[in-house]
Amino acid sequence: MMKKLLKSVSSASVLFLLSCAPSEQPKQHKEGQDLASYGNMCAEAIRDLPAFNCQAGTMIPITINGGETPDRYYKDMDCDRPSLLPLGKDSDGQCVPYSRVLDLSEGDNQVAVLCRQKKIRTASSIYYDEIDIVAHSAKDGSTCWFQATGSNGLPIDGSLVPSPMKKAPFEEYEEAKQIWNTPKEVSDDGCGNCHDNDPFMYSPFIGQVWDKVPTDPEGWYKHLGRDFQKWQPISLSTRDNTCVGCHRLGVDFTSGQATEEAVGMVDIPNANEWAQTYPASHFMPVGNFHSEAQWNVIYAKSVAEILSCHEAYQADDKTELAKLGCMLDPIEGKP
C-alpha cells in the first residue's frame, strides 16, 4: 500500500537570533533581468505592492502531541507539522517557531508573503532568515517570485520591508535591492520546480493558517520574466484519478516526492510520532477524515498510478507512459 500523497493540494503550492542586526551590504547585480524591471513588470501585471511589516502577519504554530504548545523550543526538535521545505544545514531544524504569513491580495490579484524563521528567536523578534513572495493574477495566471535571504549570513529586519514589486522609477528600487535577490538568483533557487502545479502549495505546516493564503488550484498559471521561462509546468494524471479531484499534479515534484510525503511513504525530517501515525501521516486529502481502510479503497490505486506515471515521465519512457494511460497537459496562462 502506498503511504503519504501530495503537498500541493486544492490550491496551494506556497514563505532571529540577534536582537539587533548590523546593516546589510547591497546585493550585487548578476546577469539576468534587473530587479527593478522585473518588479515593474509584476506590478503592472498583478498589483502595485506597498512596503509591509512581517509582524502584521499570522504566526504559524509549532506544536507537539497533536496540538500542544511546547514549554520550550530547541534545536532539531520534532513536532506535529514540520516545515516540508528543507531549511538548510545551518538552520535549527524543521520545527523552528514564529514564522509568519501575510495575505496582501486585492481580489483576483493574489499575493502571499512568508516571513520564515530558520533560527530560534523570540516570538517578538523582528528578524527573519528569509522572506518569500508569491504574486499571482487569477485573471490570466501571471505569476512572479521574490526572495530575500539577507546578506553575509545576517537576518532581515522584517518590521518595514521595502517592496520589490511596484510601479516606480528604477532609482526607487535602490532600497529594495539591498535585501531582495535578483530574479536570476530566485530562478536558480528553483521555486517553480516544486510549485509545478500551482503558485500556492499546501502542507500541514502552512495548512494551519490556510485561510491566510490565497488559492487558485486549477486556474491559469504562467511565469513572468525571462529568467523564469525555464519553468514550463505540465500536469500529470490518469483517467478518473481521485488524487486530482481538487487540484492538479505537476510532472516534476508534486506527482513524485510531494505525493510520497503526503501519503506516508517517506520519512519527513523532524516529524514526531503523532505526525507519522494515521491519519496525520496521510494529509491528503486535506482534512482527511477517512479510516485507513476507507482511504486505501478511495486513494491507494490512484496514488500508485500517479507515482508510476511520474517515474515513467522522469525516465522519458514514452512507451511506458502510453501503457500506463498517463495524461500530460501543459499548464498555461490565459492566451
DRENTIGU-888883 format. One line per 3 residues: their letters; for each residue z, y negated, x negated of N, C-alpha, C, CB. Coordinates in steps of 0.2 Angstrom, whole numbers. Atoms other than C-alpha are relative to their C-alpha. Glycine has a CB too. Example, Ala and Ser with C-alpha at 12.3 -4.5 7.8 and 13.67 -1.06 7.14 Angstrom:
<sites>
as	0,6,-4,39,22,-62,0,-6,-4,6,0,5; -1,6,4,36,5,-68,3,-5,4,-7,-2,-2
</sites>
This chain:
<sites>
mmk	0,6,-4,0,0,0,0,-6,-4,6,0,5; 0,5,4,-3,-17,-6,6,-5,1,-7,-4,1; -6,5,-1,12,-29,-9,-2,-7,0,5,2,-4
kll	-1,7,1,10,-48,-9,-5,-6,1,2,-1,-7; 6,4,-2,-5,-60,-2,-1,-7,-2,0,0,7; 2,6,3,-10,-77,-5,3,-6,1,-7,-1,3
ksv	-3,6,1,-4,-93,-10,-3,-6,3,2,-1,-7; 4,5,-4,-17,-103,-1,2,0,7,-8,0,-2; -1,-3,-6,-14,-102,17,-3,-5,5,8,-1,2
ssa	4,4,-5,-18,-111,33,0,-7,-2,3,1,7; 2,6,2,-21,-125,23,1,-1,-8,3,-6,3; -1,2,6,-13,-129,8,-6,-2,-4,4,5,-3
svl	1,2,5,-19,-126,-8,1,-2,-2,-1,-2,-2; -4,2,2,-6,-142,-16,-1,-2,-3,2,2,-2; 2,5,5,13,-158,-37,8,-1,1,-6,-7,1
fll	-7,-3,-1,74,-178,-81,4,1,-7,-1,7,3; -3,-1,6,83,-175,-94,3,-6,-3,-6,2,-5; -3,6,3,86,-193,-100,2,-5,6,-4,-4,-5
sca	-2,5,-5,95,-207,-91,-4,-6,-1,7,-2,0; 5,5,1,83,-219,-99,-5,3,-5,4,-6,-4; 6,-3,4,66,-216,-106,-3,-6,-4,-5,3,5
pse	3,5,4,58,-225,-120,-7,-2,2,-1,2,-8; 7,2,-2,42,-235,-117,-5,5,-2,-2,-7,-2; 6,-5,2,26,-224,-117,-6,-3,-3,-2,4,6
qpk	6,2,3,11,-226,-128,-6,1,5,-1,3,-7; 6,-1,-4,-6,-229,-119,-3,7,-2,-4,-6,-1; 4,-6,1,-16,-213,-117,-7,-2,-2,-1,4,7
qhk	7,1,3,-32,-213,-127,-6,2,4,0,3,-7; 5,-2,-4,-48,-213,-118,-4,5,-4,-5,-6,2; 4,-6,3,-58,-197,-121,-7,0,3,3,7,0
egq	6,0,-3,-76,-193,-117,0,2,7,-5,5,-4; 0,-1,-8,-80,-192,-98,1,-6,3,6,5,1; -1,6,-4,-78,-204,-84,6,-3,-1,-1,2,7
dla	-6,4,1,-66,-218,-86,4,0,6,-2,-7,-2; -5,0,-6,-50,-218,-75,-2,-5,5,7,-1,-3; 1,6,-4,-55,-235,-68,-6,1,5,-1,-6,-4
syg	6,-1,-4,-72,-230,-62,1,6,5,-6,2,-5; -2,-6,-5,-66,-213,-55,5,-3,5,3,5,-5; -5,3,-5,-51,-222,-47,-3,-4,6,5,-4,-3
nmc	4,4,-5,-63,-235,-39,-4,5,5,-4,-5,-4; 4,-4,-4,-74,-221,-33,4,4,6,-4,5,-4; -4,-4,-5,-60,-211,-25,3,-5,5,6,3,-4
aea	-2,5,-5,-53,-227,-17,-5,-2,6,3,-6,-3; 5,2,-4,-69,-231,-9,-2,6,5,-7,-1,-3; 2,-6,-4,-72,-213,-3,6,3,5,-2,6,-4
ird	-6,-3,-4,-54,-209,3,5,-6,2,4,5,-5; -4,5,-2,-42,-223,3,3,-4,-6,7,2,4; -3,4,5,-35,-238,-7,7,1,-1,-2,-8,1
lpa	-7,-3,0,-18,-231,-13,4,-5,-4,0,6,-4; -4,4,3,-4,-243,-17,4,3,-5,4,-4,5; -5,-3,5,9,-241,-31,5,4,5,3,-5,-4
fnc	-5,-3,-4,23,-229,-25,6,2,-4,-4,7,3; -6,-2,3,40,-223,-28,2,7,1,6,-4,3; -2,-8,-1,44,-204,-31,6,1,4,0,3,-6
qag	-7,-1,-3,62,-207,-25,-1,0,8,4,-5,-2; 1,0,-8,54,-210,-7,-2,6,2,-5,-6,1; 3,-6,-2,48,-193,-7,6,5,3,-4,4,-5
tmi	-4,-5,-2,56,-177,1,2,5,-5,-3,3,7; -2,-5,6,66,-166,-11,-2,7,2,7,-1,-1; 2,-7,-1,60,-148,-12,6,4,-2,-6,2,-4
pit	-6,-3,2,75,-137,-11,0,6,-5,3,3,7; 0,-6,4,80,-124,-23,7,4,2,0,-1,-8; -5,-3,-3,91,-111,-15,1,7,-3,0,0,7
ing	-1,-7,2,99,-93,-18,2,3,6,5,0,-6; -3,-4,-5,104,-79,-7,-3,-1,7,7,0,0; 3,1,-6,91,-83,6,2,-7,4,2,5,5
get	-1,7,-2,96,-102,8,6,-3,-2,0,1,8; -6,3,2,112,-106,0,-1,-5,-6,5,5,-3; 1,4,6,113,-121,-12,5,2,-5,2,-8,2
pdr	-4,-3,6,120,-115,-29,5,-5,-2,-4,2,-6; -5,5,2,136,-123,-36,-3,-4,-6,6,4,-2; 3,3,5,125,-127,-51,-6,3,-2,5,0,-7
yyk	7,-2,2,108,-126,-58,0,1,-8,-6,-5,2; 0,-2,8,105,-118,-76,-7,2,-2,5,4,-1; 6,-2,3,90,-114,-87,-2,7,2,0,-2,-7
dmd	2,-7,-1,80,-99,-82,3,4,6,0,4,-6; -3,-3,-6,90,-96,-66,-5,3,5,5,-5,3; 5,-3,-5,82,-85,-52,2,-4,7,1,7,0
cdr	-1,3,-6,80,-92,-35,-4,3,6,-1,-8,0; 4,-2,-6,73,-89,-17,-7,-1,0,3,-2,6; 7,2,0,57,-98,-19,-2,-4,-6,-1,-5,7
psl	2,3,6,52,-102,-37,-6,-3,1,1,5,-6; 6,3,1,38,-113,-41,-5,5,-2,0,-6,-4; 5,-5,2,22,-102,-42,-4,-3,-6,-4,2,6
lpl	4,3,6,13,-115,-54,5,1,-6,-1,-7,2; -4,-1,7,19,-110,-72,2,-7,-2,-4,4,-5; -2,6,2,29,-124,-78,0,-1,-8,7,-2,3
gkd	1,0,7,27,-120,-96,6,2,-4,-1,-7,-2; -5,-3,4,37,-113,-110,6,-5,-2,-3,3,-7; -5,6,1,46,-130,-113,4,-2,6,-3,-6,-3
sdg	-3,1,-6,52,-130,-95,7,4,0,-4,1,6; -6,-4,-1,69,-124,-89,0,5,5,6,-5,3; 1,-5,-4,61,-111,-79,-4,-2,7,6,4,2
qcv	3,1,-6,53,-109,-62,4,-3,6,-4,6,2; -4,2,-5,68,-114,-52,4,-7,-1,6,5,1; -3,7,2,71,-132,-58,0,-4,7,-5,-4,-5
pys	-1,4,-6,78,-143,-44,-3,-7,0,7,0,2; 1,7,-1,74,-160,-37,-7,-3,-1,4,-4,-5; 7,3,-1,55,-161,-37,0,-3,7,-5,6,-1
rvl	1,3,-6,49,-172,-23,-8,0,2,3,-7,0; 7,1,-2,33,-173,-12,0,-6,5,-2,7,4; 1,5,-5,26,-188,-3,-7,1,3,0,-7,-4
dls	6,0,-4,13,-189,11,-2,-7,0,1,4,6; 3,7,0,3,-205,8,-6,0,4,0,-3,-7; 6,0,-4,-10,-201,21,-1,-5,5,-1,7,3
egd	2,5,-6,-19,-213,33,-5,4,4,-2,-6,-3; 4,-4,-5,-26,-202,47,-4,5,-4,-5,-5,3; 4,-5,3,-41,-192,40,0,-1,-8,-7,0,3
nqv	0,1,7,-38,-199,23,7,2,-3,-1,-8,-2; -6,-4,2,-26,-187,16,2,0,-7,-1,8,2; -3,1,7,-15,-190,0,7,3,0,0,-7,-2
avl	-6,-4,1,-2,-178,-6,2,-2,-7,0,7,1; -2,1,7,9,-183,-21,6,5,-1,2,-8,-1; -5,-4,2,20,-171,-30,3,-2,-7,-2,8,-1
crq	-4,3,6,33,-178,-42,4,6,-3,5,-6,1; -3,-7,2,38,-162,-52,5,-1,-6,-6,4,-2; -5,0,5,53,-159,-62,-1,7,-4,8,0,3
kki	1,-6,4,52,-146,-76,6,1,-4,-6,0,-5; -7,0,3,69,-150,-84,5,-2,5,0,-5,-6; -6,1,-5,86,-150,-75,3,-7,-2,5,6,-1
rta	-4,7,0,92,-168,-72,4,0,6,-6,-5,0; -4,1,-6,102,-175,-58,-4,-2,6,5,-6,-1; 4,1,-6,97,-177,-40,-2,-8,0,4,1,6
ssi	2,7,0,96,-196,-43,-4,-3,-5,7,-4,0; 4,2,6,86,-196,-59,-7,-3,3,-1,6,-4; 7,3,-1,70,-207,-58,-5,3,-4,1,-8,0
yyd	5,-3,5,62,-197,-72,-3,6,2,3,0,-7; 4,-6,-2,49,-184,-69,-4,2,-6,-4,-1,6; 4,-3,6,39,-172,-81,-7,0,2,3,6,-1
eid	7,0,-2,23,-173,-71,-1,-2,7,-3,8,0; 1,3,-7,16,-182,-56,-8,2,2,1,-8,1; 6,-2,-2,1,-175,-47,-2,-3,7,-1,8,1
iva	2,2,-6,-10,-182,-33,-6,4,2,-2,-8,-1; 6,-3,-3,-22,-173,-22,-2,-5,6,1,7,2; 3,4,-5,-33,-185,-12,-6,3,3,-1,-7,-3
hsa	6,-4,-4,-45,-178,2,-2,-4,6,3,7,1; 3,3,-7,-56,-185,16,-1,6,4,-6,-5,-2; 2,-5,-5,-56,-174,31,-6,-1,3,6,1,5
kdg	6,2,-4,-71,-183,37,-6,3,-3,-1,-8,0; 6,-3,4,-83,-177,23,2,5,-5,-4,-5,-2; -3,-5,5,-72,-166,11,1,-3,-7,-5,5,0
stc	-1,3,6,-72,-179,-3,7,1,-3,-2,-8,0; -6,-1,3,-58,-174,-15,1,-2,-7,2,8,1; -1,3,7,-50,-182,-30,7,3,-3,0,-8,0
wfq	-6,-3,4,-37,-176,-43,2,-5,-5,-2,7,-3; -3,4,5,-25,-186,-53,6,3,-3,2,-7,3; -5,-3,3,-12,-180,-65,3,-5,-6,-1,7,-3
atg	-3,4,6,1,-189,-76,5,5,-3,4,-6,3; -5,-5,4,11,-179,-89,4,-4,-5,-4,5,-3; -4,4,5,19,-193,-99,-3,0,-7,7,3,-1
sng	3,0,6,16,-196,-117,5,2,-5,-3,-7,-2; -5,-2,5,24,-189,-133,6,4,2,2,-6,-4; -5,-4,-2,34,-177,-123,6,-4,4,4,3,-5
lpi	-5,4,-4,43,-191,-113,-1,1,7,0,-7,-3; 1,-1,-7,46,-190,-95,-3,-7,3,7,1,4; 4,6,-4,38,-203,-82,5,-3,4,-6,3,3
dgs	-4,3,-5,48,-216,-73,-4,0,6,1,-8,-3; 3,-1,-7,44,-212,-55,2,-5,5,2,7,2; -3,5,-5,53,-227,-47,-6,-5,2,5,-4,-3
lvp	5,5,-2,37,-238,-47,-6,3,-4,1,-7,-2; 6,-3,3,21,-228,-51,-6,-4,1,0,8,2; 6,4,-2,5,-238,-53,-5,5,2,-2,-3,-7
spm	5,-4,-3,-9,-232,-43,-6,2,-4,-3,-3,7; 6,-1,3,-24,-223,-51,-6,0,4,1,7,-4; 5,0,-5,-34,-225,-36,0,-6,5,1,7,5
kka	0,6,-4,-38,-242,-30,-6,-4,-1,6,-5,-2; 6,4,0,-52,-254,-26,2,-7,-4,-3,-2,7; -2,5,4,-49,-266,-40,-4,-1,-6,7,1,-2
pfe	3,0,7,-57,-273,-56,3,4,-5,0,-8,-2; -2,-5,5,-57,-262,-70,6,-2,-4,-6,2,-5; -5,3,4,-45,-273,-80,7,1,3,-1,-7,-2
eye	-6,-1,-3,-32,-270,-67,3,7,0,0,-2,8; -2,-7,1,-31,-252,-71,4,1,-7,-6,5,0; -3,-1,6,-23,-255,-88,7,3,0,1,-7,-4
eak	-7,-3,-1,-5,-251,-82,-1,7,2,4,-4,5; 0,-7,-2,-11,-235,-74,-2,4,-6,-6,0,6; 3,-4,6,-20,-230,-90,6,2,-4,-5,-4,-4
qiw	-5,-1,4,-3,-230,-98,3,7,2,6,-5,1; -3,-7,-2,3,-214,-88,-5,5,2,5,-1,5; 4,-5,-4,-12,-206,-79,-5,3,-5,-4,-3,5
ntp	5,-4,4,-23,-193,-88,-7,-2,1,1,7,0; 7,1,-1,-41,-196,-90,-3,5,5,-4,-1,-6; 3,-5,-4,-52,-187,-77,-2,6,-4,-7,-3,3
kev	2,-6,4,-59,-176,-91,7,5,-1,-3,-2,-6; -6,-4,2,-41,-171,-96,3,4,7,6,-5,-2; -2,-3,-7,-37,-167,-77,-4,6,1,0,-5,5
sdd	5,-5,-1,-53,-157,-76,2,6,-4,-7,-3,-1; -1,-6,5,-49,-147,-91,6,4,1,0,-3,-7; -6,-3,-2,-32,-143,-84,-1,5,5,5,-5,2
gcg	2,-5,-4,-41,-133,-71,3,1,7,1,6,-3; -3,0,-7,-33,-138,-54,-4,4,5,2,-7,2; 4,-3,-5,-48,-133,-45,-1,7,-1,-7,-4,-1
nch	0,-7,1,-48,-116,-52,5,4,4,1,2,-8; -5,-3,-4,-33,-112,-42,-1,-2,7,8,-2,-2; 2,3,-7,-37,-124,-27,-7,2,1,2,-7,0
dnd	7,-2,-1,-53,-114,-25,-2,1,7,-1,7,-4; 1,-1,-7,-52,-113,-6,1,-6,4,3,6,3; -3,5,-4,-44,-129,0,4,-5,-5,5,3,5
pfm	-4,5,4,-36,-145,-8,7,1,0,-2,-7,2; -7,0,0,-19,-141,-2,2,7,1,3,-4,6; -2,-7,0,-11,-124,-6,7,1,2,-1,2,-8
ysp	-7,-2,-2,4,-116,2,3,5,-5,-1,3,7; -4,-5,3,18,-107,-7,7,0,3,0,-1,-8; -7,1,-3,36,-103,-2,3,-6,-3,4,6,-2
fig	-3,6,3,41,-117,-14,-2,-6,4,-2,-1,-7; 2,6,-4,31,-131,-6,0,1,8,-8,-1,-2; 0,-2,-7,31,-122,11,7,-3,3,0,7,1
qvw	-6,2,-3,49,-128,13,0,-8,2,6,0,-6; 1,7,-2,43,-146,15,-8,-1,3,1,-5,-6; 7,0,-2,26,-141,23,-2,-5,5,-2,7,3
dkv	2,5,-5,27,-154,36,-1,-7,-3,6,-1,5; 1,6,4,26,-167,22,-7,0,-4,6,-2,-4; 7,-1,3,9,-160,16,-5,0,5,1,7,-4
ptd	6,0,-4,-7,-164,24,-4,6,-1,-5,-6,-1; 3,-7,1,-18,-149,28,-7,-1,3,4,5,4; 7,0,-2,-37,-146,31,-3,7,-2,-4,-6,-3
peg	1,-6,3,-38,-127,29,-7,3,0,4,5,4; 7,-3,-1,-56,-124,35,-5,-6,0,-1,5,6; 4,5,-1,-63,-141,33,-5,-1,-6,4,-7,0
wyk	4,1,5,-76,-149,22,4,-1,-7,-4,-7,1; -4,0,6,-72,-148,3,-5,-1,-6,4,6,-1; 4,1,6,-81,-156,-12,4,-5,-5,-7,-3,2
hlg	-4,4,5,-75,-164,-28,-5,-6,-3,1,5,-6; 4,6,2,-80,-181,-33,1,-1,-8,3,-7,3; -1,1,7,-83,-187,-51,-4,5,-4,7,0,-2
rdf	4,-4,4,-94,-180,-64,4,5,-4,-5,-4,-5; -4,-5,4,-80,-171,-74,2,5,5,6,-4,-3; -3,-5,-5,-76,-161,-58,-5,4,3,4,-3,5
qkw	5,-4,-3,-93,-154,-54,0,7,-2,-7,-3,-2; 0,-7,2,-90,-138,-63,4,4,5,4,1,-7; -4,-3,-5,-78,-134,-49,-5,1,6,7,-3,2
qpi	4,-1,-5,-90,-127,-36,3,6,5,-8,2,-2; -4,-6,-4,-79,-117,-23,-5,4,4,5,-3,4; 4,-5,-4,-86,-102,-15,5,5,4,-4,5,-4
sls	-5,-4,-4,-77,-92,-1,-2,7,0,0,-2,7; 1,-8,1,-75,-73,-1,4,3,6,3,3,-6; -3,-4,-5,-72,-62,14,-3,6,2,0,-4,7
trd	3,-6,-3,-76,-46,23,0,-1,8,3,7,-2; 1,1,-7,-81,-44,41,7,2,4,-6,4,3; -6,-1,-4,-66,-46,53,6,1,-4,-1,7,5
ntc	-6,0,5,-54,-48,39,6,-4,2,-2,-2,-7; -5,4,-3,-37,-53,45,3,-5,-5,6,5,2; -3,5,5,-32,-62,29,-3,-7,0,-1,3,-7
vgc	3,6,0,-44,-76,33,0,-3,7,-7,0,-3; 0,2,-7,-39,-79,51,2,-7,0,5,4,4; -2,7,-1,-31,-96,47,-2,-4,-6,8,0,0
hrl	2,4,6,-38,-101,30,-6,4,-3,6,-1,-4; 5,-3,4,-52,-97,18,4,3,-7,-5,-5,-2; -2,-3,7,-50,-87,1,-6,-2,-4,1,7,1
gvd	5,2,5,-59,-93,-14,-1,6,-5,1,-6,-4; 2,-6,5,-68,-81,-27,4,0,-6,-7,0,-1; -3,0,7,-58,-87,-42,7,2,0,-1,-7,-3
fts	-8,-1,0,-39,-87,-38,3,3,6,3,-6,-2; -4,-1,-6,-34,-86,-20,-2,7,3,-2,-5,5; 1,-7,-2,-43,-69,-17,2,5,-5,-8,0,1
gqa	-2,-4,5,-36,-62,-33,8,-1,-1,-3,-1,-7; -7,1,2,-19,-67,-41,4,-2,6,1,-4,-6; -3,3,-5,-14,-78,-27,2,5,6,-3,-6,3
tee	0,-6,-5,-17,-63,-14,6,5,-3,-6,3,1; -5,-4,2,-7,-52,-25,7,-3,0,-1,2,-8; -7,3,-1,8,-64,-26,2,0,7,-1,-7,-3
avg	-2,1,-7,8,-67,-8,1,6,4,-5,-4,4; -1,-7,-4,9,-48,-3,4,4,-4,-6,3,2; -5,-4,4,22,-42,-16,-3,4,-5,4,4,5
mvd	3,-5,5,10,-34,-28,2,-2,-7,-7,0,1; -1,2,7,15,-44,-44,7,-3,0,-5,-4,-3; -6,3,0,32,-50,-50,-1,-7,-1,4,3,-6
ipn	0,8,0,35,-69,-48,5,-2,-5,0,-3,7; -6,3,5,45,-77,-63,5,-3,4,-3,-4,-5; -6,3,-3,62,-81,-58,1,1,7,0,-8,-1
ane	-1,-2,-7,61,-74,-41,6,5,1,-6,4,3; -6,-4,0,78,-67,-36,-1,6,5,6,-4,3; 0,-6,-4,82,-51,-26,-2,-1,7,6,4,0
waq	2,2,-7,80,-59,-9,-7,-2,0,4,-7,2; 7,2,0,63,-66,-14,-4,6,-1,-2,-5,-5; 4,-6,1,57,-48,-19,1,5,5,2,3,-7
typ	-1,-5,-6,63,-40,-3,-3,-2,6,8,0,1; 4,2,-7,53,-39,13,5,-3,5,-4,7,2; 7,3,0,49,-50,22,-1,-6,-5,-1,-2,7
ash	2,6,5,51,-64,9,-5,2,-5,7,-2,-3; 5,-2,5,41,-54,-3,-7,0,2,1,7,-2; 7,1,-3,26,-55,9,0,-6,4,-1,6,5
fmp	-1,6,-4,25,-73,13,-7,-2,3,1,-5,-5; 5,1,-5,8,-72,21,0,6,5,-7,1,-5; 2,6,-3,5,-74,35,7,-5,-1,-2,0,7
vgn	-5,5,1,16,-90,34,5,2,6,-2,-7,1; -5,-1,-5,32,-87,44,0,7,2,-1,-4,6; 0,-7,-2,30,-68,43,6,3,4,-1,4,-7
fhs	-5,-2,-4,39,-61,57,-1,8,2,1,-3,7; 1,-7,-1,32,-43,57,5,5,-4,-7,1,-2; -3,-5,4,41,-27,52,-5,2,-5,2,6,5
eaq	4,-2,6,35,-20,36,-6,5,3,4,3,-5; 5,-4,-3,26,-6,46,-5,-3,4,4,5,5; 5,4,-4,18,-18,58,-5,-4,-5,3,-5,4
wnv	4,4,4,12,-29,43,-5,5,-4,5,-3,-6; 5,-4,3,4,-14,35,-6,2,4,4,7,-2; 6,-1,-4,-6,-10,50,-4,-6,1,3,2,7
iya	4,6,-2,-12,-28,53,-3,-2,-7,5,-5,2; 3,3,5,-15,-33,35,-2,4,-6,5,-5,-3; 1,-4,7,-15,-19,21,-7,1,-1,4,6,1
ksv	7,-2,1,-33,-14,24,-4,-6,-2,-3,3,6; 4,6,1,-39,-32,24,2,-2,-7,2,-5,5; -2,2,7,-29,-36,8,-4,5,-5,8,1,-1
aei	4,-5,5,-37,-20,-1,-7,-2,0,1,7,3; 7,2,0,-54,-26,4,-1,-7,-4,-3,-1,7; 0,7,3,-51,-44,-2,0,1,-8,5,-5,2
lsc	-1,-1,7,-45,-38,-19,-6,4,-3,7,4,-1; 6,-4,3,-59,-25,-21,-6,-5,-1,-2,6,5; 6,5,0,-72,-39,-17,1,-5,-6,-1,-4,6
hea	-2,5,5,-63,-51,-29,-2,4,-7,7,-2,0; 1,-3,6,-64,-38,-43,-7,1,-1,3,7,0; 7,-1,1,-82,-34,-40,-4,-7,-1,-3,2,7
yqa	3,6,2,-86,-53,-40,1,-2,-7,3,-5,5; -2,2,7,-77,-56,-56,-4,4,-5,7,1,-1; 4,-5,5,-87,-41,-64,-7,-2,1,2,7,2
ddk	7,2,-1,-103,-49,-57,-4,7,2,-3,-3,-6; 3,-6,-2,-107,-32,-49,-3,-1,7,6,6,0; 3,1,-7,-119,-36,-35,-1,6,4,-7,-3,-2
tel	0,-6,-3,-121,-18,-31,6,2,4,-2,6,-4; -6,-1,-3,-103,-16,-28,2,-5,6,6,0,-5; -1,5,-5,-102,-32,-18,-3,2,6,-2,-7,-2
akl	3,-2,-6,-115,-26,-6,3,6,3,-8,1,-2; -3,-6,-2,-107,-9,-5,6,-1,4,1,5,-5; -6,1,-3,-91,-16,0,0,-5,6,5,-4,-5
gcm	1,4,-6,-98,-28,13,3,-7,-2,2,3,6; -3,7,2,-92,-44,3,-4,-5,3,2,0,-7; 4,6,-2,-97,-60,11,2,-6,-4,2,-2,8
ldp	-1,6,4,-99,-75,0,-4,-6,3,-3,1,-8; 3,6,-3,-102,-93,6,2,-6,-4,1,-1,7; -2,7,3,-102,-110,-3,4,-4,4,-6,-4,-3
ieg	-5,5,-4,-88,-122,2,-3,-6,-2,7,1,-2; 3,7,2,-96,-139,3,3,-5,4,-8,1,1; -1,6,-4,-94,-156,9,-5,-2,5,1,-6,-5
kp	5,2,-6,-102,-164,24,-7,-3,-4,3,-5,4; 7,3,2,-121,-167,20,-1,-7,1,-6,4,3
</sites>
